[in-house]
Amino acid sequence: MVYENPDGVMVGLEVHVQLNNLNTKMFCGCSTQYHDAEPNTHVCPVCMGLPGALPVINKRAVESAIKIGMALNCEVVEQTQFHRKNYYYPDLPKGFQTTQYDFPIVGNGKVVIEGEDGEHVVRITRAHMEEDPGKLIHMGSIEKSKGTLIDYNRSGMALIEIVSEPDMRSPKEARRYLDKLRNILDYLDVFNGDLEGSMRVDANVSVMGGQRAEVKNISSHKGAERAILYEIMRQKNLLRRGGEVVMETRHFDEARGVTISMRTKEGEHDYRYFPEPDLVPMRVSDWAPAIREELPELPDAKRARLISEYDITEMHAKALTSDIRVADFYEVVAAAIDPRVAGTWVADVLKGELNYRDLSVDSFTTDDIIEIIKLVVEDKVTEQSAVDVIRTILDNGGTPMEVVTEKGLLKVKGDVVTEAVSETIAENEAAVQDYLGGAEKSLNFLVGQVMKKTKGRADARQARELLVEALKD
């Protein structure tokens, strides 16, 4: 099936990735560990842009940019250069941003996502280095603020801006692209995506071949999907009424789920780019071979290897590799347990319980899940009881055997199950008659009653077999 894209939706994303795993900022020695600090305490003359302060390039930031480019299948340029992008905002104390213009460090890459009609390629135009501005804190909404506070702790943090072509055709594809990008960046270990401001999105949206509007500074993947959906509907409604979509910059109001016009969209000429006189051009192509050697196994390659090496399903491989911590967790478990069984328990059961509680896989230990799976494989507890053990440990702590003992979850067999079957048949005559009359679903009800009587400790398959055998008589 080929997706027709009936509304002519075109979405391009500019993703700003903060390299917060570095020790120092982009052009100075200020610490990057500012997130829990008092405002304006991680600043110096360089990141504040004071007269006479000279920048020095953070080499590790450049190496991280090259690494990101390689992971996105980009070409590394022979020579790269910084420029001054001139505009005044209160959160940019120098009056210009040090960024890259016509010599970005990498370009011409691609990311493959799951699109509306199968695998879909999103082209990467470029990725370039720049510095982060400070943070504005509005006293009230952005429209009706009584004042604005400025925290310059973030000013000068190293950023990589990843610019895509307008290849996404729906909010869903944009969300999947962001998820895939975050996944790749996590594998590279270049940033901590859980920190505030670590990944911010500008979305360029157009419909029906019209002008694009840019929605700035969206702070989450879900927010980006909602903002793009709203912007598509706004533009379609505007065109339907005979209006005209103008090129402008808009703000996404998370609380109301709407975009708000901020200003007309600037062009390149408005920024008066010129080469940064305090930073010389860099020749970085010679760095590439050594950095390529340091690249870790990336999500797509890891997924293919897990399928080949452990004989797990494509679905499980996708679920496991969507988070590098889960993938690493699984491989430890798979070394001790049948890999296919481990795949089911980690990808389906444990990950589902963690997601429900908004917890990471670090909240559980590989030793505990191995012990729980062994209890099931050795026929000591039922699968239902094993799930109960996982939930109890996540909610209240404890070890698997402590929970099993405390809750009496060891599997019951023989006479106990036979007695439960006899009681169930005697107490549910209507369901028995329905089953004997050909209503197979009544058997499921009876099995459920046996499980209830044994508090989930009976083997459901054995209970079914015993019921069928008893009802033959």
KEVO-314876 format. One record per residue (C-alpha): residue number from 1; residue in three letters; x, y, z. Coordinates in Angstrom, 3 decimals, decimal comma, always signed. Layout:
BEGIN
  pos  code        xx        yy        zz
  NUM   ALA         X         Y         Z
...
END
This chain:
BEGIN
  pos  code        xx        yy        zz
    1   MET    +0,000    +0,000    +0,000
    2   VAL    +1,319    +3,436    -0,966
    3   TYR    +0,346    +6,345    +1,263
    4   GLU    -1,302    +8,987    -0,944
    5   ASN    -0,884   +11,912    +1,495
    6   PRO    -4,206   +13,515    +0,448
    7   ASP    -3,573   +16,841    +2,215
    8   GLY    -0,071   +17,276    +0,824
    9   VAL    +1,386   +17,432    +4,337
   10   MET    +5,102   +18,199    +4,481
   11   VAL    +6,901   +18,235    +7,826
   12   GLY   +10,559   +19,001    +8,403
   13   LEU   +12,105   +19,016   +11,869
   14   GLU   +15,010   +20,918   +13,377
   15   VAL   +16,075   +19,076   +16,508
   16   HIS   +18,368   +20,791   +19,011
   17   VAL   +20,337   +18,222   +21,016
   18   GLN   +22,141   +19,472   +24,105
   19   LEU   +25,450   +17,674   +24,671
   20   ASN   +24,964   +17,639   +28,428
   21   ASN   +27,206   +14,596   +28,972
   22   LEU   +30,210   +16,845   +28,370
   23   ASN   +31,939   +18,276   +31,429
   24   THR   +32,151   +21,840   +30,130
   25   LYS   +30,258   +24,162   +27,801
   26   MET   +30,907   +24,744   +24,106
   27   PHE   +33,386   +27,625   +24,315
   28   CYS   +34,318   +27,987   +27,991
   29   GLY   +35,168   +25,991   +31,093
   30   CYS   +31,837   +26,399   +32,910
   31   SER   +30,326   +23,168   +34,223
   32   THR   +27,407   +21,609   +32,357
   33   GLN   +25,893   +20,334   +35,627
   34   TYR   +23,580   +23,300   +36,106
   35   HIS   +20,138   +21,678   +36,194
   36   ASP   +19,738   +21,686   +39,981
   37   ALA   +21,841   +24,808   +40,557
   38   GLU   +20,700   +28,287   +41,541
   39   PRO   +20,032   +30,588   +38,546
   40   ASN   +23,024   +32,375   +37,036
   41   THR   +25,659   +30,460   +39,016
   42   HIS   +27,232   +28,498   +36,110
   43   VAL   +28,376   +31,491   +34,067
   44   CYS   +31,587   +33,269   +33,136
   45   PRO   +32,659   +36,218   +30,934
   46   VAL   +32,798   +33,956   +27,845
   47   CYS   +29,316   +32,417   +28,015
   48   MET   +27,909   +35,778   +29,143
   49   GLY   +29,490   +37,457   +26,116
   50   LEU   +31,343   +40,143   +28,062
   51   PRO   +33,692   +42,444   +26,086
   52   GLY   +37,143   +41,006   +25,502
   53   ALA   +36,224   +37,421   +26,462
   54   LEU   +37,520   +34,939   +23,866
   55   PRO   +35,979   +31,521   +23,103
   56   VAL   +37,909   +28,227   +22,986
   57   ILE   +36,335   +25,268   +21,169
   58   ASN   +35,451   +22,169   +23,201
   59   LYS   +37,181   +19,350   +21,273
   60   ARG   +34,911   +16,644   +22,698
   61   ALA   +31,881   +18,545   +21,421
   62   VAL   +33,341   +18,450   +17,908
   63   GLU   +34,019   +14,716   +18,234
   64   SER   +30,441   +14,161   +19,436
   65   ALA   +29,098   +16,072   +16,425
   66   ILE   +31,103   +13,870   +14,054
   67   LYS   +29,918   +10,759   +15,891
   68   ILE   +26,272   +11,856   +15,568
   69   GLY   +26,772   +12,581   +11,890
   70   MET   +28,207    +9,133   +11,246
   71   ALA   +25,312    +7,472   +13,093
   72   LEU   +22,911    +9,406   +10,840
   73   ASN   +24,742    +8,228    +7,710
   74   CYS   +26,036   +11,748    +7,014
   75   GLU   +29,183   +12,868    +5,198
   76   VAL   +31,871   +14,576    +7,286
   77   VAL   +33,178   +17,760    +5,655
   78   GLU   +36,831   +18,415    +4,923
   79   GLN   +36,703   +21,767    +6,709
   80   THR   +34,133   +23,349    +8,999
   81   GLN   +33,777   +26,870   +10,337
   82   PHE   +31,810   +28,853   +12,914
   83   HIS   +29,777   +31,951   +12,064
   84   ARG   +28,032   +34,693   +13,985
   85   LYS   +24,255   +34,697   +13,647
   86   ASN   +23,231   +38,209   +14,581
   87   TYR   +19,947   +38,793   +16,343
   88   TYR   +18,974   +40,202   +19,683
   89   TYR   +17,043   +38,231   +22,266
   90   PRO   +17,239   +38,833   +26,016
   91   ASP   +18,403   +35,224   +26,504
   92   LEU   +21,357   +35,795   +24,129
   93   PRO   +23,549   +38,296   +26,001
   94   LYS   +26,171   +38,688   +23,234
   95   GLY   +23,604   +39,874   +20,698
   96   PHE   +24,694   +37,049   +18,381
   97   GLN   +24,836   +33,265   +18,468
   98   THR   +27,995   +31,367   +17,589
   99   THR   +26,794   +28,707   +15,149
  100   GLN   +27,619   +27,237   +11,730
  101   TYR   +26,249   +28,495    +8,450
  102   ASP   +27,492   +27,359    +5,038
  103   PHE   +30,109   +24,920    +6,390
  104   PRO   +28,188   +22,606    +8,764
  105   ILE   +30,268   +19,780   +10,176
  106   VAL   +28,158   +16,959    +8,615
  107   GLY   +25,408   +16,669    +6,012
  108   ASN   +23,543   +14,540    +3,462
  109   GLY   +22,416   +11,762    +5,789
  110   LYS   +19,278    +9,732    +6,368
  111   VAL   +17,199    +8,001    +9,023
  112   VAL   +14,882    +5,077    +8,210
  113   ILE   +11,602    +5,060   +10,157
  114   GLU    +8,368    +3,081   +10,106
  115   GLY    +6,193    +5,272    +7,907
  116   GLU    +2,530    +5,283    +6,970
  117   ASP    +3,196    +2,669    +4,254
  118   GLY    +6,184    +0,684    +5,518
  119   GLU    +9,827    +1,736    +5,785
  120   HIS   +10,249    +5,433    +5,038
  121   VAL   +13,462    +7,404    +4,548
  122   VAL   +13,829   +10,827    +6,148
  123   ARG   +16,740   +12,720    +4,644
  124   ILE   +19,067   +14,660    +6,931
  125   THR   +20,087   +17,957    +5,344
  126   ARG   +22,775   +18,837    +7,865
  127   ALA   +23,821   +18,766   +11,479
  128   HIS   +25,785   +21,689   +12,831
  129   MET   +27,305   +22,856   +16,100
  130   GLU   +26,192   +25,914   +18,018
  131   GLU   +25,757   +27,274   +21,524
  132   ASP   +22,561   +27,285   +23,556
  133   PRO   +21,065   +30,615   +24,658
  134   GLY   +19,848   +31,201   +28,206
  135   LYS   +16,406   +30,314   +29,502
  136   LEU   +13,487   +32,725   +29,731
  137   ILE   +11,003   +32,170   +32,568
  138   HIS    +7,761   +34,008   +31,921
  139   MET    +5,728   +35,162   +34,911
  140   GLY    +2,418   +33,975   +33,516
  141   SER    +1,711   +32,824   +29,958
  142   ILE    +3,887   +33,882   +27,036
  143   GLU    +0,991   +36,079   +25,837
  144   LYS    +0,143   +37,730   +29,168
  145   SER    +3,359   +37,643   +31,133
  146   LYS    +3,747   +40,253   +33,878
  147   GLY    +7,502   +39,968   +33,522
  148   THR   +10,274   +37,676   +32,406
  149   LEU   +13,200   +36,259   +34,379
  150   ILE   +16,410   +35,122   +32,692
  151   ASP   +18,651   +32,268   +33,803
  152   TYR   +21,964   +32,254   +31,910
  153   ASN   +23,170   +28,902   +33,321
  154   ARG   +22,196   +27,242   +30,036
  155   SER   +23,902   +29,905   +27,941
  156   GLY   +26,862   +28,475   +26,046
  157   MET   +25,900   +24,805   +26,392
  158   ALA   +27,022   +22,774   +23,364
  159   LEU   +24,192   +22,045   +20,928
  160   ILE   +23,926   +19,941   +17,804
  161   GLU   +21,100   +21,058   +15,517
  162   ILE   +19,907   +18,216   +13,277
  163   VAL   +17,927   +19,503   +10,291
  164   SER   +15,775   +17,167    +8,214
  165   GLU   +14,239   +17,584    +4,791
  166   PRO   +10,418   +17,996    +4,796
  167   ASP    +9,984   +14,267    +4,225
  168   MET    +7,504   +13,442    +6,986
  169   ARG    +3,886   +13,238    +5,880
  170   SER    +1,983   +13,042    +9,147
  171   PRO    +2,289   +13,818   +12,865
  172   LYS    +2,730   +10,095   +13,472
  173   GLU    +5,754    +9,907   +11,165
  174   ALA    +7,263   +12,948   +12,892
  175   ARG    +6,821   +11,272   +16,284
  176   ARG    +8,468    +8,080   +15,010
  177   TYR   +11,370   +10,067   +13,571
  178   LEU   +11,937   +11,770   +16,930
  179   ASP   +11,741    +8,435   +18,752
  180   LYS   +14,259    +6,900   +16,351
  181   LEU   +16,576    +9,900   +16,659
  182   ARG   +16,429    +9,776   +20,455
  183   ASN   +17,118    +6,033   +20,307
  184   ILE   +20,259    +6,569   +18,192
  185   LEU   +21,515    +9,380   +20,438
  186   ASP   +21,025    +7,227   +23,534
  187   TYR   +23,154    +4,484   +21,976
  188   LEU   +25,889    +7,052   +21,238
  189   ASP   +25,823    +8,230   +24,875
  190   VAL   +26,282   +11,865   +23,840
  191   PHE   +23,508   +13,282   +26,021
  192   ASN   +21,110   +12,574   +28,872
  193   GLY   +17,677   +12,825   +27,302
  194   ASP   +15,927   +12,802   +30,682
  195   LEU   +17,239   +16,263   +31,605
  196   GLU   +15,131   +19,369   +30,963
  197   GLY   +15,997   +21,102   +27,696
  198   SER   +18,100   +18,200   +26,384
  199   MET   +16,137   +17,800   +23,146
  200   ARG   +13,999   +20,600   +21,716
  201   VAL   +12,129   +20,582   +18,438
  202   ASP   +11,229   +23,199   +15,829
  203   ALA    +8,643   +21,886   +13,362
  204   ASN    +8,185   +23,294    +9,864
  205   VAL    +4,716   +22,414    +8,571
  206   SER    +2,956   +23,028    +5,275
  207   VAL    -0,118   +21,611    +3,506
  208   MET    -1,374   +21,617    -0,088
  209   GLY    +1,965   +22,936    -1,384
  210   GLY    +1,513   +26,217    +0,509
  211   GLN    +3,805   +28,284    +2,693
  212   ARG    +5,309   +26,713    +5,787
  213   ALA    +4,888   +27,846    +9,356
  214   GLU    +7,548   +27,090   +11,953
  215   VAL    +6,492   +26,017   +15,455
  216   LYS    +9,381   +26,748   +17,842
  217   ASN   +10,800   +25,150   +20,979
  218   ILE    +8,587   +22,102   +21,484
  219   SER    +9,871   +20,221   +24,498
  220   SER    +8,575   +16,659   +24,007
  221   HIS    +7,883   +14,093   +21,302
  222   LYS    +4,218   +13,918   +22,268
  223   GLY    +4,063   +17,723   +22,222
  224   ALA    +5,591   +17,774   +18,733
  225   GLU    +2,982   +15,322   +17,472
  226   ARG    +0,163   +17,414   +18,978
  227   ALA    +1,597   +20,700   +17,681
  228   ILE    +1,969   +19,347   +14,134
  229   LEU    -1,560   +17,915   +14,175
  230   TYR    -2,982   +21,259   +15,302
  231   GLU    -0,936   +23,182   +12,742
  232   ILE    -2,121   +20,922    +9,897
  233   MET    -5,754   +21,466   +10,905
  234   ARG    -5,240   +25,225   +11,306
  235   GLN    -3,708   +25,586    +7,865
  236   LYS    -6,339   +23,372    +6,203
  237   ASN    -9,168   +25,355    +7,803
  238   LEU    -7,543   +28,636    +6,835
  239   LEU    -7,220   +27,558    +3,191
  240   ARG   -10,767   +26,168    +3,182
  241   ARG   -12,071   +29,602    +4,192
  242   GLY   -10,143   +31,263    +1,363
  243   GLY    -7,365   +32,568    +3,581
  244   GLU    -3,625   +32,424    +3,004
  245   VAL    -0,971   +30,673    +5,062
  246   VAL    +1,888   +33,083    +5,742
  247   MET    +5,479   +32,168    +6,583
  248   GLU    +5,753   +32,865   +10,298
  249   THR    +7,131   +31,646   +13,597
  250   ARG    +4,590   +30,207   +16,034
  251   HIS    +4,630   +29,047   +19,644
  252   PHE    +2,985   +25,834   +20,867
  253   ASP    +0,914   +26,308   +24,016
  254   GLU    +1,142   +22,886   +25,690
  255   ALA    -1,721   +23,544   +28,100
  256   ARG    -4,255   +24,515   +25,419
  257   GLY    -2,824   +22,394   +22,617
  258   VAL    -2,749   +25,319   +20,152
  259   THR    -0,105   +27,251   +18,219
  260   ILE    +0,138   +31,022   +18,558
  261   SER    +1,669   +33,491   +16,116
  262   MET    +4,850   +35,122   +17,482
  263   ARG    +6,414   +36,951   +14,531
  264   THR    +6,923   +36,775   +10,787
  265   LYS    +9,561   +34,265    +9,781
  266   GLU   +13,046   +35,681    +9,380
  267   GLY   +15,160   +34,916    +6,327
  268   GLU   +18,888   +34,207    +6,241
  269   HIS   +19,611   +37,791    +5,244
  270   ASP   +18,010   +39,020    +8,478
  271   TYR   +20,688   +37,284   +10,522
  272   ARG   +23,683   +38,889    +8,732
  273   TYR   +25,885   +35,797    +9,013
  274   PHE   +29,620   +36,328    +8,892
  275   PRO   +32,609   +34,141    +9,901
  276   GLU   +33,415   +34,161   +13,608
  277   PRO   +36,701   +36,141   +13,754
  278   ASP   +37,733   +34,650   +17,103
  279   LEU   +37,599   +31,015   +15,905
  280   VAL   +39,681   +29,682   +13,034
  281   PRO   +38,308   +27,136   +10,524
  282   MET   +38,844   +23,485   +11,505
  283   ARG   +39,960   +20,607    +9,310
  284   VAL   +38,208   +17,587   +10,836
  285   SER   +38,096   +14,952    +8,099
  286   ASP   +41,298   +13,379    +9,466
  287   TRP   +39,503   +12,759   +12,767
  288   ALA   +36,815   +10,634   +11,138
  289   PRO   +38,521    +7,193   +10,950
  290   ALA   +39,374    +7,086   +14,651
  291   ILE   +35,909    +8,284   +15,658
  292   ARG   +34,262    +5,702   +13,395
  293   GLU   +36,184    +2,995   +15,237
  294   GLU   +34,582    +4,186   +18,491
  295   LEU   +31,010    +3,974   +17,190
  296   PRO   +28,907    +1,514   +19,215
  297   GLU   +26,510    -1,011   +17,730
  298   LEU   +23,501    +1,098   +16,696
  299   PRO   +19,800    +0,192   +17,094
  300   ASP   +19,155    -1,232   +13,610
  301   ALA   +22,318    -3,345   +13,689
  302   LYS   +21,571    -4,550   +17,229
  303   ARG   +18,025    -5,505   +16,254
  304   ALA   +19,281    -7,569   +13,304
  305   ARG   +21,889    -9,273   +15,499
  306   LEU   +19,409   -10,164   +18,249
  307   ILE   +17,110   -11,796   +15,700
  308   SER   +19,978   -13,761   +14,175
  309   GLU   +21,816   -14,677   +17,366
  310   TYR   +18,896   -15,396   +19,702
  311   ASP   +16,189   -16,441   +17,216
  312   ILE   +13,664   -13,989   +18,681
  313   THR   +10,828   -12,358   +16,743
  314   GLU   +11,102    -9,061   +14,893
  315   MET    +8,492    -7,603   +17,254
  316   HIS   +10,475    -8,558   +20,347
  317   ALA   +13,734    -7,327   +18,808
  318   LYS   +12,177    -3,921   +18,090
  319   ALA   +10,824    -3,649   +21,631
  320   LEU   +14,128    -4,663   +23,201
  321   THR   +16,325    -2,340   +21,122
  322   SER   +14,086    +0,712   +21,540
  323   ASP   +16,072    +1,404   +24,736
  324   ILE   +19,743    +0,480   +24,967
  325   ARG   +19,378    -0,268   +28,675
  326   VAL   +16,617    -2,789   +27,942
  327   ALA   +18,705    -4,367   +25,165
  328   ASP   +21,692    -4,770   +27,486
  329   PHE   +19,406    -6,095   +30,249
  330   TYR   +17,949    -8,681   +27,864
  331   GLU   +21,336    -9,986   +26,755
  332   VAL   +22,319   -10,682   +30,368
  333   VAL   +19,056   -12,600   +30,898
  334   ALA   +19,388   -14,444   +27,583
  335   ALA   +22,789   -15,763   +28,685
  336   ALA   +21,111   -17,583   +31,597
  337   ILE   +17,667   -18,483   +30,191
  338   ASP   +16,327   -19,744   +26,871
  339   PRO   +16,638   -16,536   +24,759
  340   ARG   +13,154   -16,825   +23,233
  341   VAL   +11,567   -17,271   +26,675
  342   ALA   +13,681   -14,379   +27,983
  343   GLY   +12,533   -12,226   +25,045
  344   THR    +8,875   -12,788   +25,898
  345   TRP    +9,304   -12,009   +29,589
  346   VAL   +11,521    -8,948   +29,156
  347   ALA    +9,886    -7,391   +26,079
  348   ASP    +6,245    -8,173   +26,847
  349   VAL    +5,821    -8,622   +30,579
  350   LEU    +8,562    -6,695   +32,393
  351   LYS    +8,715    -3,796   +29,944
  352   GLY    +4,914    -3,494   +30,044
  353   GLU    +4,899    -3,306   +33,841
  354   LEU    +7,729    -0,750   +33,829
  355   ASN    +6,002    +1,431   +31,237
  356   TYR    +2,762    +1,324   +33,243
  357   ARG    +4,638    +2,723   +36,243
  358   ASP    +6,801    +5,110   +34,190
  359   LEU    +9,932    +3,347   +35,451
  360   SER   +13,178    +2,465   +33,681
  361   VAL   +14,604    -1,037   +33,465
  362   ASP   +17,132    +0,007   +36,128
  363   SER   +14,261    -0,436   +38,606
  364   PHE   +14,552    -4,228   +38,270
  365   THR   +17,549    -6,557   +38,452
  366   THR   +18,580    -9,189   +35,941
  367   ASP   +19,068   -11,660   +38,812
  368   ASP   +15,443   -11,232   +39,910
  369   ILE   +13,928   -11,707   +36,444
  370   ILE   +16,157   -14,752   +35,849
  371   GLU   +14,993   -16,283   +39,135
  372   ILE   +11,341   -15,563   +38,335
  373   ILE   +11,566   -17,088   +34,843
  374   LYS   +13,287   -20,175   +36,281
  375   LEU   +10,422   -20,611   +38,764
  376   VAL    +8,021   -20,709   +35,806
  377   VAL   +10,202   -22,971   +33,646
  378   GLU   +10,726   -25,396   +36,553
  379   ASP    +6,941   -25,515   +37,046
  380   LYS    +7,106   -24,084   +40,567
  381   VAL    +4,828   -21,081   +39,952
  382   THR    +2,285   -20,266   +37,277
  383   GLU    +2,833   -17,515   +34,729
  384   GLN    +0,066   -15,529   +36,421
  385   SER    +1,836   -15,837   +39,773
  386   ALA    +5,142   -14,807   +38,175
  387   VAL    +3,530   -11,616   +36,901
  388   ASP    +2,196   -11,014   +40,415
  389   VAL    +5,749   -11,405   +41,770
  390   ILE    +7,099    -8,818   +39,294
  391   ARG    +4,351    -6,353   +40,187
  392   THR    +4,885    -6,829   +43,922
  393   ILE    +8,653    -6,275   +43,673
  394   LEU    +8,138    -3,112   +41,602
  395   ASP    +5,530    -1,747   +44,016
  396   ASN    +6,821    -2,924   +47,392
  397   GLY   +10,306    -4,360   +46,946
  398   GLY   +11,540    -7,729   +48,149
  399   THR   +13,099   -10,755   +46,476
  400   PRO   +11,231   -13,247   +44,263
  401   MET   +11,249   -16,050   +46,868
  402   GLU   +10,220   -13,662   +49,661
  403   VAL    +7,178   -12,630   +47,607
  404   VAL    +6,377   -16,228   +46,595
  405   THR    +6,562   -17,400   +50,210
  406   GLU    +4,688   -14,446   +51,697
  407   LYS    +1,831   -14,687   +49,199
  408   GLY    +1,760   -18,474   +49,029
  409   LEU    +2,299   -18,584   +45,270
  410   LEU    +3,996   -21,970   +44,918
  411   LYS    +2,095   -24,054   +42,395
  412   VAL    -0,505   -26,537   +43,664
  413   LYS    -0,903   -29,927   +41,987
  414   GLY    -2,632   -33,263   +42,272
  415   ASP    -5,440   -33,597   +44,801
  416   VAL    -5,766   -29,855   +45,430
  417   VAL    -6,518   -29,135   +41,760
  418   THR    -8,766   -32,216   +41,439
  419   GLU   -10,761   -31,064   +44,459
  420   ALA   -11,082   -27,543   +43,021
  421   VAL   -12,351   -29,022   +39,742
  422   SER   -14,985   -31,127   +41,559
  423   GLU   -16,187   -28,133   +43,588
  424   THR   -16,358   -25,943   +40,478
  425   ILE   -18,506   -28,471   +38,603
  426   ALA   -20,840   -28,876   +41,586
  427   GLU   -21,247   -25,129   +42,123
  428   ASN   -21,752   -24,038   +38,481
  429   GLU   -24,453   -26,302   +37,054
  430   ALA   -25,668   -23,723   +34,494
  431   ALA   -22,213   -23,280   +33,005
  432   VAL   -21,704   -27,047   +32,964
  433   GLN   -24,957   -27,559   +31,046
  434   ASP   -24,028   -24,783   +28,607
  435   TYR   -20,690   -26,482   +27,927
  436   LEU   -22,317   -29,879   +27,475
  437   GLY   -24,731   -28,188   +25,080
  438   GLY   -21,839   -27,052   +22,877
  439   ALA   -20,958   -23,618   +24,330
  440   GLU   -17,162   -23,894   +24,404
  441   LYS   -16,737   -20,478   +26,043
  442   SER   -18,381   -21,839   +29,188
  443   LEU   -15,298   -23,997   +29,672
  444   ASN   -13,180   -20,858   +29,968
  445   PHE   -15,473   -19,649   +32,738
  446   LEU   -15,088   -22,949   +34,577
  447   VAL   -11,309   -22,844   +34,228
  448   GLY   -11,411   -19,346   +35,698
  449   GLN   -13,347   -20,624   +38,703
  450   VAL   -10,758   -23,340   +39,319
  451   MET    -7,988   -20,750   +39,152
  452   LYS    -9,917   -18,565   +41,584
  453   LYS   -10,290   -21,403   +44,068
  454   THR    -6,569   -22,162   +43,895
  455   LYS    -5,682   -18,457   +44,056
  456   GLY    -3,992   -18,647   +40,672
  457   ARG    -1,593   -21,385   +41,791
  458   ALA    -2,985   -24,150   +39,574
  459   ASP    -1,739   -24,777   +36,046
  460   ALA    -4,517   -23,469   +33,803
  461   ARG    -3,819   -26,082   +31,118
  462   GLN    -4,003   -28,901   +33,674
  463   ALA    -7,215   -27,447   +35,116
  464   ARG    -8,753   -27,398   +31,629
  465   GLU    -7,730   -31,001   +30,951
  466   LEU    -9,145   -32,176   +34,290
  467   LEU   -12,425   -30,322   +33,671
  468   VAL   -12,840   -31,821   +30,199
  469   GLU   -12,076   -35,297   +31,552
  470   ALA   -14,506   -34,909   +34,464
  471   LEU   -17,294   -33,566   +32,253
  472   LYS   -17,015   -36,571   +29,909
  473   ASP   -18,391   -38,704   +32,724
END
